[in-house]
Amino acid sequence: MKKSASILIILFNIQLIFCILCQASVSENGKVDSILFKKCMDAVNEINTLTLTKAYLTFDPDNKWILSDNKRPNASDRFLDEFSIYKDAQGNIRKIIYTNYEYGYDVLICYYDTFGELIRAVFNFKDDTESFCGYQFADQGDLFYSNIAYIKYDPDDVEEEILTFEKEIQGPRIEIEYEGQILHFGAYTLERFTHVTNFKSYYNIDSFPSGCATVTFSLDVKSGKTIVGSNNVRIRDAAHLQSNIVETLYAGDDITILAQDKLQNIAPWGEFYWYQVRYQNFFIDDHTGYIFGAFLEPVEKERNP
């Protein structure tokens, strides 16, 4: 399958992107520094409270990458890549959302500080047989935490996950053994996304065009569809931690918000509402349950064209 082959090529050829590990971010017992983790989460949450200007990165008629105020001006876009780029009032790119629909459904969401350095990335690269999904945190350009899952799906056995590999790491590299082979993950975020400067240089982009929409991000009942932003996210049968776990979801799994429930502060994630949601992935279709809002990606709302 073309998509599977392309993913394996990425896995075996991706280079170590972050060469210097932020050692201060890991405690002596190997656990992630909760203060640094909270710092990154607070930065991400702050970005999602901003009013941002949105542009689309797409192809012009000559198949050159350009920033546009319109989505997909060229319907024959190769690879079906789609980028949404968001800048703050000071002109700094703070968020990039990448999707690809060529063979399956890929999504990558990156958050950046005001210096253009990566803070957090959420990704899911999947087709109808496998999925590579997870999330990462970085501080001042240095990766200090990754959680990556590889899920293999057998179409002839629809009742269970066949293989799931998960690793929590403090460092830029992870190895997973699968069918006698070692899959090497570097810092999974591709090099062009690790810094805004890299991204601009790779796609040869400069200033935003005039006429771009301004948008905000939020979670509410009217927000509609979104995705899970972490791995091992527990769906419960009621909106509290003592309720029964009915399912476990992974980064990039589809979610539809049905209702907003109570507000709760859960460390280290902070204060968020619980939401009643409809969820689905490889193995589940149209089930409902409750999820804590910290594990959902906020939904874009356009303020003006």
C-alpha positions in Angstrom: 0.0 0.0 0.0 1.4 3.4 -1.0 0.6 5.1 2.2 2.2 2.4 4.4 5.3 2.4 2.3 5.7 6.1 2.5 5.3 6.0 6.3 8.0 3.4 6.7 10.3 5.4 4.5 9.8 8.4 6.8 10.4 6.2 9.8 13.7 4.7 8.6 15.1 7.9 7.1 14.0 10.6 9.5 17.0 12.3 11.1 17.5 13.3 14.8 16.0 16.7 14.7 16.8 17.8 18.2 20.5 17.3 18.9 20.5 18.7 22.4 18.2 17.3 25.1 17.0 19.7 27.7 18.3 17.6 30.7 16.8 19.9 33.3 13.4 18.9 32.2 13.7 15.3 33.5 13.9 14.5 37.2 16.2 11.9 38.7 13.5 9.2 38.6 13.0 9.7 34.9 9.6 11.5 35.2 8.9 14.6 33.2 9.3 17.8 35.2 5.7 18.8 36.1 6.6 22.5 36.3 8.0 22.5 32.7 5.1 20.4 31.5 2.6 23.0 33.0 4.6 25.8 31.5 4.2 24.3 28.0 0.5 23.6 28.6 -0.1 27.1 29.8 1.6 28.5 26.7 -0.6 26.3 24.4 -3.7 27.3 26.3 -2.8 31.0 25.9 -2.3 30.6 22.2 -5.8 29.2 21.9 -7.3 32.3 23.7 -5.8 34.7 21.1 -7.5 36.2 18.1 -5.4 35.0 15.2 -5.2 35.9 11.5 -5.5 32.8 9.3 -3.9 32.2 5.8 -3.8 29.0 3.7 -0.7 27.6 2.2 -1.5 26.1 -1.1 -0.4 25.9 -4.7 -0.8 28.6 -7.3 -1.5 27.8 -11.0 2.2 27.2 -11.5 2.3 24.6 -8.7 4.3 26.9 -6.4 3.6 27.2 -2.7 1.9 30.5 -1.8 0.0 32.0 1.1 -3.6 32.8 0.2 -6.7 34.2 1.9 -8.8 31.5 0.2 -8.9 27.8 0.7 -7.6 25.6 -2.1 -7.8 28.1 -5.1 -6.4 25.3 -7.2 -8.6 22.2 -7.0 -5.9 19.9 -8.5 -3.5 20.4 -5.6 -1.0 17.6 -5.7 -0.8 15.3 -2.7 -3.9 17.0 -1.3 -1.8 18.8 1.3 -3.6 21.5 3.2 -2.0 24.0 5.6 -3.7 26.6 7.8 -1.3 29.1 9.2 -2.2 31.4 12.1 -0.4 34.6 13.2 -0.9 36.8 16.3 -1.4 40.6 16.4 2.4 41.1 16.4 2.8 39.1 13.2 4.3 35.9 14.8 3.1 32.5 13.5 1.8 30.8 16.6 0.0 27.7 15.1 0.1 25.5 12.0 -2.4 22.8 11.1 -1.5 20.4 8.4 -3.8 17.8 6.9 -3.4 15.4 4.0 -6.2 13.3 2.3 -4.3 11.5 -0.4 -4.3 7.9 0.9 -5.9 8.2 4.3 -6.2 11.0 6.8 -3.1 12.8 8.2 -3.2 15.6 10.7 -0.4 17.6 12.4 -1.0 20.5 14.7 2.0 22.6 15.9 2.1 25.4 18.5 4.9 28.0 18.6 6.2 30.6 21.0 6.8 34.2 20.0 10.3 33.3 19.0 9.0 30.7 16.5 10.2 27.7 18.5 8.0 24.6 18.8 6.1 24.2 22.1 3.8 21.3 21.3 2.9 19.0 18.4 0.0 16.6 18.0 -0.1 14.2 15.1 -1.9 11.2 13.5 -0.8 9.6 10.2 -3.2 6.9 9.3 -4.8 4.9 6.6 -7.2 1.9 6.8 -4.6 -0.5 8.2 -2.3 1.4 10.5 -1.8 4.6 12.5 1.2 6.5 13.9 -0.1 8.9 16.5 1.1 10.9 19.4 2.2 14.2 20.9 5.4 16.0 21.9 6.5 18.9 24.1 9.6 21.1 23.6 11.1 23.9 25.6 13.2 26.6 24.0 13.6 24.4 20.9 14.5 21.2 22.8 12.3 18.2 22.8 11.8 16.9 26.3 8.8 14.6 26.0 7.2 12.3 23.4 4.4 9.8 23.5 4.1 7.8 20.3 1.8 4.9 19.5 1.8 2.6 16.5 -1.5 0.8 16.0 -1.8 -2.0 13.5 -5.3 -2.9 12.3 -6.3 -6.3 10.7 -9.4 -5.8 8.6 -10.2 -9.5 9.1 -10.4 -9.1 12.9 -12.6 -6.0 13.6 -13.2 -6.7 17.3 -9.8 -5.8 18.7 -6.6 -3.9 18.2 -3.9 -6.3 16.8 -0.8 -4.4 17.9 -0.3 -1.2 19.8 3.1 0.1 20.8 3.4 3.0 23.1 6.5 4.6 24.5 6.9 7.6 26.7 10.4 9.0 26.3 12.6 11.8 27.4 14.9 12.2 24.5 15.0 12.5 20.7 14.8 8.9 19.7 12.7 5.8 20.2 12.9 2.2 18.9 9.9 -0.1 18.5 10.3 -3.8 17.5 7.6 -5.0 15.1 7.6 -8.3 13.2 11.4 -8.7 13.6 12.2 -5.2 12.5 13.2 -2.2 14.5 11.2 0.9 13.6 13.3 4.0 14.4 11.5 7.1 15.4 13.4 10.3 15.5 11.7 13.4 16.9 8.7 12.6 14.9 7.8 16.2 14.0 9.4 16.7 10.6 12.3 19.0 10.5 10.4 21.7 8.6 8.0 22.1 11.5 10.4 22.4 14.4 10.9 26.1 14.0 8.9 28.8 12.1 12.0 29.8 10.3 12.5 26.3 9.0 8.9 26.2 7.8 9.1 29.6 6.0 12.3 28.6 4.3 11.1 25.2 3.2 7.9 26.6 1.6 9.5 30.0 0.6 6.8 32.0 2.2 6.9 35.6 3.6 4.1 37.9 4.5 0.4 37.2 4.8 -1.9 38.4 2.0 -4.5 41.1 2.7 -8.1 40.1 3.3 -7.4 37.1 5.6 -10.0 36.1 8.2 -9.5 36.5 11.9 -10.4 33.5 14.0 -10.5 32.3 17.6 -10.4 28.8 19.1 -12.7 27.3 21.7 -14.6 24.3 22.9 -18.4 24.5 23.2 -21.5 22.6 22.2 -21.7 24.4 18.9 -18.0 23.7 18.0 -18.8 20.5 16.2 -16.0 18.1 15.2 -12.5 18.1 16.7 -9.8 15.5 17.5 -8.2 14.0 20.6 -4.9 15.8 21.5 -3.1 13.0 23.5 -2.6 9.3 23.7 -4.3 6.9 26.2 -7.2 9.4 26.7 -10.0 7.7 28.7 -13.6 8.1 27.7 -15.9 7.7 30.8 -19.5 7.0 31.3 -19.9 10.1 33.5 -18.2 13.5 33.9 -15.9 12.7 36.8 -12.7 10.6 37.5 -14.5 8.0 39.6 -16.7 7.0 36.7 -16.2 3.9 34.6 -13.8 3.9 31.7 -15.6 2.8 28.6 -12.9 3.4 25.9 -9.3 4.6 25.4 -8.6 7.0 22.5 -5.4 8.2 20.8 -4.1 11.5 19.3 -6.0 12.3 16.2 -9.1 10.2 16.8 -12.3 12.0 15.7 -14.6 13.6 18.3 -18.0 15.3 18.0 -19.0 17.5 20.9 -22.6 16.9 22.0 -22.9 18.8 25.3 -20.8 20.8 27.9 -20.8 19.4 31.5 -19.2 20.6 34.7 -16.0 22.6 35.2 -13.1 21.0 37.0 -9.4 21.6 37.8 -7.3 18.5 37.3 -3.5 18.8 37.8 -1.4 19.3 35.9 -3.8 20.0 33.0 -5.6 22.9 34.7 -9.3 24.0 34.7 -11.5 22.7 31.9 -15.0 21.6 31.3 -16.0 18.0 30.8 -17.8 17.3 27.5 -20.3 14.6 26.4 -18.9 13.5 23.0 -19.5 11.1 20.2 -16.2 9.3 19.2 -14.8 7.0 16.6 -11.6 5.4 15.4 -10.4 2.2 13.6 -12.4 0.0 16.0 -15.3 2.2 17.2 -18.1 4.0 15.4 -20.6 6.4 16.9 -20.3 5.6 20.6 -20.8 8.3 23.2 -19.2 9.1 26.5 -17.5 11.9 28.5 -14.0 13.4 28.1 -12.0 16.1 30.0 -11.6 19.2 27.8 -7.8 19.3 28.3 -7.5 16.4 25.9 -9.4 17.9 23.1 -8.1 20.3 20.4 -10.1 23.6 20.4 -12.2 24.3 17.4 -11.7 27.2 15.1 -14.3 29.9 14.8 -14.2 32.6 12.2 -14.8 36.1 13.4 -14.8 38.0 10.1 -13.8 37.4 6.5 
